[in-house]
Amino acid sequence: MANPRAQSITIGGQTIAPGERRTVDLPVAPMYTHDDLCMSVQVVHGKQPGPTLFISAALHGDEINGVEIIRRVLRHRALKQVRGTLLAIPIVNVYGFLNHSRYLPDGRDLNRSFPGSERGPLASRVAHTFLREIVHKSTHGIDLHTGARHRSNFPQIRADLENPAALAMTEAFGVPLAINARVRDGSLRGCAGEEGIPILLYEAGEALRFEEMHIRAGVRGVINVMRGIGMLRSSRSRKEPPKPIISEQTTWVRAADSGVLRTLVPLGAKVAAGQVLALIGDPLGTTETEVLASAAGVVIGRTNLPLVYEGDAIFHIAHYGRRVERVGRQVEAFQETFLGEPGSGDEFPEPAIT
């Protein structure tokens, strides 16, 4: 019996036939200079039916690692045999992206503006467009993020891991750390979850930076998820990654004093409760305060700015308790894989950025 053929899909008023690949520009509010703006969507519509996965980046306009991840995914040769539909949106917040800013011109956070409104503020209108044209037409989603300015995140997945579909996607993605994270009001992840769409949030790196390890891990993760949900054929030669170890709690370690920060542990380090993570001293060298780990776990985020005020968040620790040694081994293996020279095979279609 012949394989069933996929149906056409309509995005932004354009109909894309099975087997077609097309860029669709979704209009958003123009600039006050009279220049038009759009949110561009690359639609890869397979000949055979299957899931519809959206991958989005730059929801916060200065978080650009995901833009490069999507660019590389779209060049991956495996997409020639895709089942179902891939909706790739590399720059959701085009206003913030143009201005190197996390926010929209109205000062609002797009990731606190869902589900949005057709007649609301600018951020609300952009959120409404994305929900109507992308989320409502998808079965799965991956949203790509980084830390804020002067803050780096170790590659991690945040998701509702009580959802079996989201858990399966997380296990397929292939990074060692996963956070069973609460949903924030107005977030894309929360809104998609209410629509019954499992979505992963991939956090890796720092705003306004391209970081090769984080990009390579993200590309492989997206391709792994596409294989896991049946959009791509499995790679016979690929070794399955270890399942991520889930943390149910994270805490920020804050500065007890103002001063100059000297960090002693890197991103991704396993730490013991009470371990000294950093020292804060005054510029004259007369005082020095230790910064101690609040729990046994892994450093999943940290500030890169050595000038701190009392109360500033310095280290973000995922709690792992007695599992910290096992987590540490998986983190080390992950770093060895992605800090090495890129391969030339199926997983890494392009050379490293230099």
Secondary structure, DSSP 8 states (H G I E B T S, - for coil): --------EEETTEEE-TT-EEEEEEEE---TTS--EEEEEEEEE-SEEEEEEEEE--SSTT--HHHHHHHHHHT-GGGGG-EEEEEEES-S-HHHHHTT-SS-TTS--GGGS-S--TTS-HHHHHHHHHHHHTGGG-SEEEEEE---TTEEEEEEEEE-TTSHHHHHHHHHH--SEEEE----TT-HHHHHHHTT--EEEEEEE-TT---HHHHHHHHHHHHHHHHHTTSS---TT-------EEES-EEEEE-SS-EEEEE-S-TT-EE-TT-EEEEEE-TTSS-EEEEE-SSSEEEEEEE--SEE-TT-EEEEEEE-GGGHHHHHHHHHHHHHHHHS---SSTT--S----
